[in-house]
Amino acid sequence: MTAKLPAPVVLENDVVRLEPLTMDHVPDLFAAGGGDDELWRWLPIDTPRTEEELGKVARKLIDDDVHVPHAVVLKDPLKDPLKDGGRAVGWTTYADVPGFDQSIEIGWTWYGRAVWRTAVNTSCKLLLIDHAFTLGYNRVLLKTDNLNLRSQNAIKRIGGVHEGTLRRHRKRSDGTWRDTVCFGILEEEWPPHRDRLAARLTRSQPA
């Protein structure tokens, strides 16, 4: 049977704090990524042009029963490109994976452009994947658009193994068909990747 989704909790390391997403995060989130077409290009909604529009998307994620959304909050101002720690700069979610035993998906992830190519993504994935396997999940799934090469490369860097491509999986917001590339990380595959990524963070290399 499909695994039960985890309860919302706070997860943190030296770089980020993942907090259960609330409406209080929306102003910071809009400042980080509102109106940025490139940032929202691969996500299943039109670019939010106002704080109200972004708030409606956040509200839907918070209220549904197939996602556990977290706000990505910069914890250390020294690691913040804008030198202002404590701001929400994106969100990421756990998601249900119907039809897969003891699997969980990490997805619906975005970060403001200011923290691209920093340690933020690696730090988030370390927290989320570690937590998933600690809770007893067997497999973590990550999916992305077949045209989103930046995301595919990021998933491969954290240890994702290409498991296949779902052709014409769903329509993009512009009406074109999206092929979805699927990656997985098994519990026994994760420890060496975790150690490698943690070592990169210690050397202050970007994600």
SEMI-721335 format. One record per residue: residue in three letters; x, y, z of N, C-alpha, C in turn. Coordinates in nm, 2 decimals, padded with zeros to 4 digits. Layout:
BEGIN
  resn     n_X     n_Y     n_Z    ca_X    ca_Y    ca_Z     c_X     c_Y     c_Z
   Ala       X       Y       Z       X       Y       Z       X       Y       Z
...
//
This chain:
BEGIN
  resn     n_X     n_Y     n_Z    ca_X    ca_Y    ca_Z     c_X     c_Y     c_Z
   Met   00.08  -00.12   00.00   00.00   00.00   00.00   00.09   00.13   00.00
   Thr   00.03   00.24  -00.04   00.10   00.36  -00.04   00.14   00.41   00.10
   Ala   00.26   00.46   00.12   00.30   00.50   00.25   00.22   00.62   00.30
   Lys   00.20   00.63   00.43   00.14   00.75   00.49   00.24   00.87   00.48
   Leu   00.18   00.98   00.45   00.27   01.10   00.44   00.32   01.14   00.58
   Pro   00.44   01.20   00.59   00.49   01.24   00.72   00.42   01.36   00.77
   Ala   00.42   01.37   00.91   00.37   01.49   00.97   00.46   01.61   00.94
   Pro   00.40   01.73   00.93   00.49   01.85   00.91   00.58   01.87   01.04
   Val   00.70   01.89   01.01   00.80   01.91   01.12   00.90   02.02   01.07
   Val   00.98   02.07   01.16   01.09   02.16   01.12   01.22   02.08   01.11
   Leu   01.28   02.10   00.99   01.41   02.03   00.97   01.52   02.14   00.94
   Glu   01.64   02.13   01.00   01.73   02.24   00.98   01.87   02.19   00.98
   Asn   01.96   02.26   00.92   02.11   02.24   00.92   02.17   02.38   00.93
   Asp   02.30   02.39   00.90   02.36   02.52   00.91   02.32   02.62   00.80
   Val   02.26   02.57   00.69   02.23   02.66   00.58   02.08   02.70   00.57
   Val   01.99   02.60   00.59   01.85   02.63   00.58   01.77   02.57   00.70
   Arg   01.65   02.63   00.71   01.55   02.57   00.80   01.42   02.55   00.72
   Leu   01.38   02.42   00.72   01.25   02.39   00.65   01.14   02.39   00.75
   Glu   01.05   02.49   00.73   00.94   02.50   00.82   00.81   02.47   00.75
   Pro   00.71   02.41   00.82   00.58   02.39   00.76   00.53   02.52   00.70
   Leu   00.49   02.51   00.57   00.45   02.63   00.50   00.33   02.69   00.56
   Thr   00.33   02.82   00.58   00.21   02.90   00.63   00.19   03.02   00.54
   Met   00.07   03.08   00.56   00.05   03.20   00.48   00.14   03.32   00.52
   Asp   00.19   03.31   00.64   00.29   03.41   00.69   00.41   03.42   00.60
   His   00.45   03.31   00.53   00.57   03.31   00.45   00.55   03.38   00.32
   Val   00.42   03.40   00.28   00.39   03.44   00.14   00.46   03.58   00.10
   Pro   00.46   03.68   00.19   00.53   03.80   00.15   00.68   03.78   00.11
   Asp   00.75   03.71   00.19   00.89   03.68   00.16   00.90   03.60   00.03
   Leu   00.81   03.50   00.02   00.82   03.41  -00.10   00.79   03.49  -00.23
   Phe   00.70   03.59  -00.22   00.67   03.67  -00.34   00.79   03.76  -00.37
   Ala   00.85   03.81  -00.27   00.97   03.89  -00.29   01.08   03.81  -00.35
   Ala   01.09   03.68  -00.32   01.20   03.60  -00.37   01.17   03.55  -00.51
   Gly   01.05   03.53  -00.55   01.03   03.47  -00.68   00.90   03.51  -00.75
   Gly   00.83   03.60  -00.70   00.70   03.64  -00.77   00.73   03.71  -00.90
   Gly   00.66   03.68  -01.00   00.67   03.74  -01.13   00.79   03.70  -01.22
   Asp   00.87   03.60  -01.17   00.99   03.56  -01.24   00.95   03.44  -01.34
   Asp   00.93   03.47  -01.47   00.88   03.37  -01.56   00.98   03.25  -01.57
   Glu   01.11   03.28  -01.57   01.20   03.17  -01.58   01.19   03.07  -01.46
   Leu   01.17   03.13  -01.34   01.16   03.05  -01.22   01.04   02.95  -01.23
   Trp   00.93   03.01  -01.27   00.80   02.93  -01.27   00.78   02.86  -01.40
   Arg   00.87   02.86  -01.49   00.85   02.81  -01.63   00.82   02.66  -01.63
   Trp   00.87   02.58  -01.53   00.85   02.44  -01.54   00.75   02.39  -01.43
   Leu   00.69   02.48  -01.36   00.59   02.44  -01.26   00.45   02.44  -01.32
   Pro   00.36   02.37  -01.26   00.23   02.35  -01.32   00.13   02.46  -01.30
   Ile   00.17   02.58  -01.29   00.08   02.70  -01.28   00.14   02.81  -01.36
   Asp   00.06   02.91  -01.39   00.11   03.03  -01.46   00.19   03.11  -01.35
   Thr   00.29   03.19  -01.40   00.37   03.27  -01.31   00.28   03.36  -01.22
   Pro   00.29   03.35  -01.09   00.21   03.44  -01.00   00.26   03.59  -01.01
   Arg   00.17   03.68  -01.05   00.21   03.82  -01.08   00.19   03.91  -00.95
   Thr   00.11   03.86  -00.86   00.08   03.94  -00.74   00.10   03.85  -00.62
   Glu   00.12   03.91  -00.50   00.13   03.83  -00.38   00.00   03.76  -00.35
   Glu  -00.11   03.81  -00.39  -00.24   03.74  -00.38  -00.25   03.61  -00.46
   Glu  -00.20   03.62  -00.58  -00.20   03.50  -00.67  -00.11   03.39  -00.61
   Leu   00.01   03.43  -00.56   00.10   03.33  -00.49   00.04   03.28  -00.37
   Gly  -00.03   03.36  -00.29  -00.10   03.32  -00.17  -00.21   03.21  -00.20
   Lys  -00.28   03.22  -00.31  -00.38   03.12  -00.35  -00.31   02.99  -00.37
   Val  -00.20   02.99  -00.44  -00.13   02.86  -00.47  -00.08   02.80  -00.34
   Ala  -00.02   02.89  -00.25   00.03   02.84  -00.12  -00.09   02.78  -00.04
   Arg  -00.20   02.85  -00.04  -00.32   02.80   00.04  -00.36   02.66  -00.01
   Lys  -00.36   02.64  -00.14  -00.40   02.51  -00.20  -00.31   02.40  -00.15
   Leu  -00.18   02.43  -00.16  -00.08   02.33  -00.11  -00.10   02.30   00.04
   Ile  -00.12   02.40   00.11  -00.13   02.38   00.26  -00.26   02.30   00.29
   Asp  -00.36   02.32   00.22  -00.49   02.25   00.25  -00.51   02.12   00.19
   Asp  -00.43   02.08   00.08  -00.46   01.95   00.02  -00.40   01.84   00.10
   Asp  -00.44   01.71   00.07  -00.40   01.60   00.15  -00.30   01.51   00.09
   Val  -00.24   01.56  -00.02  -00.14   01.48  -00.09   00.00   01.55  -00.10
   His   00.01   01.66  -00.03   00.14   01.73  -00.02   00.17   01.77   00.13
   Val   00.30   01.77   00.16   00.34   01.83   00.29   00.44   01.94   00.26
   Pro   00.40   02.06   00.25   00.49   02.17   00.20   00.57   02.23   00.31
   His   00.69   02.27   00.27   00.78   02.33   00.36   00.83   02.46   00.30
   Ala   00.83   02.57   00.38   00.90   02.69   00.33   01.05   02.67   00.35
   Val   01.13   02.72   00.26   01.28   02.71   00.27   01.33   02.85   00.32
   Val   01.38   02.85   00.44   01.42   02.97   00.51   01.57   02.97   00.52
   Leu   01.63   03.08   00.48   01.78   03.09   00.50   01.81   03.11   00.64
   Lys   01.90   03.03   00.69   01.92   03.03   00.84   02.04   03.11   00.88
   Asp   02.14   03.11   00.79   02.27   03.18   00.83   02.29   03.30   00.73
   Pro   02.29   03.43   00.78   02.30   03.54   00.69   02.44   03.54   00.61
   Leu   02.54   03.47   00.67   02.67   03.46   00.60   02.65   03.38   00.47
   Lys   02.55   03.29   00.47   02.53   03.20   00.35   02.42   03.26   00.26
   Asp   02.37   03.38   00.29   02.27   03.44   00.22   02.32   03.54   00.12
   Pro   02.30   03.52  -00.01   02.35   03.62  -00.11   02.31   03.76  -00.08
   Leu   02.19   03.78  -00.02   02.15   03.91   00.01   02.18   03.96   00.15
   Lys   02.26   03.87   00.22   02.31   03.91   00.36   02.19   03.94   00.45
   Asp   02.09   03.86   00.44   01.97   03.89   00.53   01.91   03.75   00.56
   Gly   01.96   03.68   00.66   01.91   03.55   00.70   01.76   03.56   00.76
   Gly   01.70   03.45   00.76   01.56   03.44   00.82   01.45   03.46   00.72
   Arg   01.49   03.48   00.59   01.38   03.50   00.49   01.35   03.37   00.42
   Ala   01.22   03.35   00.39   01.18   03.24   00.31   01.21   03.27   00.16
   Val   01.28   03.18   00.10   01.33   03.20  -00.04   01.27   03.09  -00.14
   Gly   01.18   03.01  -00.09   01.12   02.91  -00.18   01.04   02.81  -00.10
   Trp   00.99   02.71  -00.17   00.92   02.60  -00.10   00.95   02.47  -00.16
   Thr   00.93   02.36  -00.09   00.95   02.23  -00.14   00.85   02.14  -00.06
   Thr   00.81   02.03  -00.13   00.71   01.95  -00.06   00.75   01.80  -00.07
   Tyr   00.70   01.72   00.03   00.68   01.58   00.02   00.54   01.56  -00.05
   Ala   00.54   01.45  -00.13   00.41   01.42  -00.20   00.38   01.27  -00.20
   Asp   00.26   01.24  -00.20   00.21   01.10  -00.21   00.25   01.04  -00.34
   Val   00.28   00.91  -00.34   00.31   00.84  -00.47   00.22   00.72  -00.48
   Pro   00.10   00.74  -00.54   00.00   00.63  -00.55   00.06   00.52  -00.63
   Gly   00.04   00.40  -00.58   00.08   00.28  -00.65   00.21   00.23  -00.62
   Phe   00.29   00.30  -00.54   00.43   00.25  -00.50   00.44   00.23  -00.35
   Asp   00.48   00.11  -00.31   00.49   00.08  -00.17   00.60   00.15  -00.10
   Gln   00.57   00.22   00.01   00.67   00.28   00.09   00.77   00.38   00.02
   Ser   00.71   00.45  -00.08   00.78   00.55  -00.15   00.72   00.69  -00.12
   Ile   00.80   00.79  -00.14   00.76   00.93  -00.12   00.83   01.01  -00.22
   Glu   00.76   01.11  -00.27   00.82   01.20  -00.37   00.86   01.34  -00.31
   Ile   00.97   01.39  -00.35   01.01   01.53  -00.32   00.99   01.61  -00.45
   Gly   00.90   01.71  -00.44   00.88   01.79  -00.56   00.81   01.92  -00.53
   Trp   00.75   01.98  -00.64   00.68   02.11  -00.63   00.78   02.21  -00.56
   Thr   00.91   02.20  -00.61   01.02   02.27  -00.55   01.05   02.40  -00.63
   Trp   01.07   02.51  -00.57   01.13   02.63  -00.63   01.20   02.71  -00.53
   Tyr   01.31   02.78  -00.59   01.39   02.87  -00.51   01.40   03.00  -00.58
   Gly   01.40   03.11  -00.51   01.43   03.24  -00.57   01.56   03.24  -00.65
   Arg   01.57   03.32  -00.75   01.69   03.31  -00.84   01.81   03.35  -00.76
   Ala   01.80   03.43  -00.66   01.92   03.48  -00.58   01.99   03.36  -00.52
   Val   01.93   03.25  -00.50   02.00   03.14  -00.43   02.02   03.02  -00.53
   Trp   02.00   03.04  -00.66   02.04   02.94  -00.75   02.19   02.93  -00.75
   Arg   02.24   02.80  -00.77   02.38   02.77  -00.77   02.45   02.81  -00.64
   Thr   02.37   02.79  -00.53   02.43   02.80  -00.39   02.41   02.67  -00.32
   Ala   02.44   02.66  -00.20   02.43   02.54  -00.12   02.28   02.51  -00.08
   Val   02.19   02.59  -00.12   02.05   02.58  -00.07   01.99   02.45  -00.11
   Asn   01.99   02.42  -00.24   01.93   02.30  -00.29   01.99   02.17  -00.23
   Thr   02.12   02.16  -00.22   02.18   02.04  -00.16   02.14   02.03  -00.02
   Ser   02.14   02.14   00.05   02.10   02.14   00.20   01.96   02.09   00.22
   Cys   01.87   02.14   00.13   01.73   02.10   00.14   01.72   01.95   00.12
   Lys   01.78   01.90   00.01   01.77   01.76  -00.03   01.83   01.67   00.08
   Leu   01.94   01.71   00.14   02.00   01.63   00.25   01.90   01.62   00.36
   Leu   01.83   01.72   00.40   01.74   01.72   00.51   01.62   01.63   00.48
   Leu   01.56   01.65   00.36   01.44   01.58   00.32   01.46   01.43   00.30
   Ile   01.57   01.40   00.23   01.59   01.26   00.20   01.63   01.19   00.33
   Asp   01.72   01.24   00.41   01.76   01.18   00.54   01.63   01.16   00.62
   His   01.54   01.26   00.63   01.42   01.24   00.71   01.33   01.13   00.66
   Ala   01.32   01.13   00.53   01.23   01.03   00.47   01.28   00.88   00.50
   Phe   01.41   00.86   00.49   01.46   00.73   00.52   01.46   00.70   00.67
   Thr   01.48   00.80   00.75   01.47   00.78   00.89   01.33   00.74   00.93
   Leu   01.23   00.79   00.86   01.09   00.75   00.89   01.05   00.61   00.83
   Gly   01.14   00.55   00.76   01.11   00.41   00.71   01.07   00.40   00.57
   Tyr   01.07   00.51   00.49   01.05   00.50   00.35   01.16   00.42   00.28
   Asn   01.12   00.35   00.17   01.22   00.27   00.10   01.28   00.34  -00.02
   Arg   01.21   00.44  -00.07   01.25   00.50  -00.20   01.20   00.64  -00.20
   Val   01.28   00.73  -00.26   01.25   00.87  -00.28   01.24   00.89  -00.43
   Leu   01.13   00.95  -00.47   01.11   00.98  -00.62   01.12   01.12  -00.64
   Leu   01.19   01.16  -00.75   01.20   01.30  -00.80   01.16   01.30  -00.95
   Lys   01.08   01.39  -00.99   01.03   01.40  -01.12   01.06   01.54  -01.18
   Thr   01.07   01.55  -01.31   01.09   01.69  -01.37   01.05   01.68  -01.52
   Asp   01.03   01.80  -01.57   01.00   01.81  -01.72   01.12   01.76  -01.80
   Asn   01.09   01.69  -01.91   01.20   01.64  -01.99   01.28   01.75  -02.06
   Leu   01.22   01.87  -02.06   01.30   01.99  -02.12   01.38   02.06  -02.01
   Asn   01.35   02.03  -01.89   01.42   02.11  -01.78   01.55   02.04  -01.75
   Leu   01.65   02.07  -01.83   01.78   02.01  -01.81   01.85   02.05  -01.68
   Arg   01.83   02.17  -01.64   01.89   02.22  -01.52   01.85   02.14  -01.40
   Ser   01.72   02.11  -01.39   01.66   02.03  -01.28   01.71   01.88  -01.29
   Gln   01.72   01.83  -01.41   01.76   01.69  -01.43   01.91   01.68  -01.38
   Asn   01.99   01.77  -01.42   02.13   01.77  -01.37   02.14   01.78  -01.22
   Ala   02.06   01.86  -01.16   02.06   01.88  -01.02   02.02   01.75  -00.95
   Ile   01.92   01.68  -01.00   01.88   01.55  -00.94   01.99   01.45  -00.96
   Lys   02.05   01.44  -01.07   02.16   01.35  -01.09   02.28   01.37  -00.99
   Arg   02.30   01.50  -00.96   02.41   01.54  -00.87   02.39   01.49  -00.73
   Ile   02.26   01.48  -00.69   02.24   01.43  -00.55   02.22   01.28  -00.55
   Gly   02.23   01.21  -00.66   02.23   01.07  -00.66   02.11   01.00  -00.72
   Gly   02.02   01.08  -00.79   01.90   01.03  -00.85   01.94   00.94  -00.97
   Val   01.88   00.82  -00.97   01.89   00.73  -01.08   01.78   00.74  -01.18
   His   01.80   00.75  -01.31   01.70   00.77  -01.41   01.62   00.63  -01.41
   Glu   01.49   00.64  -01.39   01.41   00.52  -01.39   01.32   00.51  -01.51
   Gly   01.31   00.62  -01.59   01.22   00.61  -01.70   01.16   00.75  -01.73
   Thr   01.09   00.76  -01.85   01.02   00.88  -01.89   00.88   00.85  -01.92
   Leu   00.79   00.92  -01.85   00.64   00.91  -01.88   00.61   01.00  -01.99
   Arg   00.58   00.94  -02.11   00.55   01.03  -02.23   00.41   01.09  -02.22
   Arg   00.40   01.21  -02.26   00.27   01.29  -02.25   00.20   01.27  -02.11
   His   00.28   01.29  -02.01   00.23   01.27  -01.88   00.13   01.36  -01.84
   Arg   00.14   01.49  -01.87   00.04   01.59  -01.83   00.07   01.71  -01.92
   Lys  -00.03   01.80  -01.92  -00.02   01.93  -02.00   00.05   02.03  -01.92
   Arg   00.14   02.11  -01.98   00.20   02.23  -01.92   00.09   02.34  -01.91
   Ser   00.13   02.45  -01.84   00.03   02.55  -01.83   00.00   02.62  -01.96
   Asp   00.10   02.61  -02.06   00.07   02.67  -02.19   00.00   02.58  -02.29
   Gly  -00.04   02.46  -02.24  -00.12   02.37  -02.32  -00.05   02.26  -02.39
   Thr   00.09   02.27  -02.39   00.17   02.17  -02.46   00.18   02.05  -02.37
   Trp   00.21   01.93  -02.43   00.23   01.81  -02.35   00.37   01.80  -02.29
   Arg   00.37   01.76  -02.17   00.50   01.74  -02.10   00.53   01.59  -02.09
   Asp   00.65   01.55  -02.12   00.71   01.42  -02.09   00.78   01.44  -01.95
   Thr   00.75   01.35  -01.86   00.81   01.36  -01.73   00.92   01.26  -01.71
   Val   01.04   01.31  -01.67   01.15   01.22  -01.64   01.15   01.19  -01.49
   Cys   01.16   01.06  -01.46   01.15   01.01  -01.33   01.29   00.96  -01.28
   Phe   01.32   01.00  -01.16   01.45   00.95  -01.09   01.41   00.90  -00.95
   Gly   01.49   00.80  -00.91   01.47   00.74  -00.78   01.60   00.73  -00.70
   Ile   01.59   00.73  -00.57   01.70   00.70  -00.48   01.65   00.60  -00.38
   Leu   01.71   00.48  -00.38   01.67   00.37  -00.28   01.75   00.40  -00.15
   Glu   01.69   00.34  -00.04   01.74   00.36   00.09   01.89   00.32   00.10
   Glu   01.92   00.21   00.04   02.06   00.16   00.05   02.16   00.23  -00.04
   Glu   02.11   00.31  -00.14   02.19   00.39  -00.23   02.23   00.52  -00.16
   Trp   02.15   00.57  -00.07   02.17   00.70  -00.02   02.29   00.73   00.07
   Pro   02.34   00.64   00.16   02.45   00.68   00.24   02.57   00.74   00.17
   Pro   02.63   00.68   00.07   02.75   00.74   00.01   02.72   00.87  -00.06
   His   02.60   00.89  -00.11   02.56   01.02  -00.17   02.55   01.12  -00.06
   Arg   02.49   01.08   00.05   02.48   01.18   00.16   02.61   01.22   00.21
   Asp   02.71   01.13   00.22   02.84   01.16   00.27   02.91   01.26   00.17
   Arg   02.90   01.23   00.04   02.96   01.31  -00.06   02.90   01.45  -00.06
   Leu   02.77   01.46  -00.05   02.71   01.59  -00.05   02.74   01.67   00.08
   Ala   02.74   01.60   00.19   02.78   01.67   00.32   02.92   01.72   00.31
   Ala   03.01   01.65   00.25   03.15   01.69   00.24   03.16   01.81   00.15
   Arg   03.08   01.82   00.04   03.08   01.93  -00.05   03.03   02.06   00.03
   Leu   02.93   02.04   00.11   02.89   02.16   00.19   02.99   02.20   00.29
   Thr   03.06   02.11   00.35   03.17   02.14   00.44   03.28   02.23   00.37
   Arg   03.30   02.19   00.24   03.40   02.27   00.16   03.34   02.39   00.10
   Ser   03.21   02.42   00.14   03.14   02.54   00.09   03.13   02.54  -00.06
   Gln   03.11   02.43  -00.12   03.09   02.42  -00.27   02.94   02.44  -00.29
   Pro   02.90   02.51  -00.40   02.76   02.53  -00.43   02.69   02.40  -00.47
   Ala   02.56   02.40  -00.46   02.48   02.29  -00.49   02.48   02.26  -00.64
//
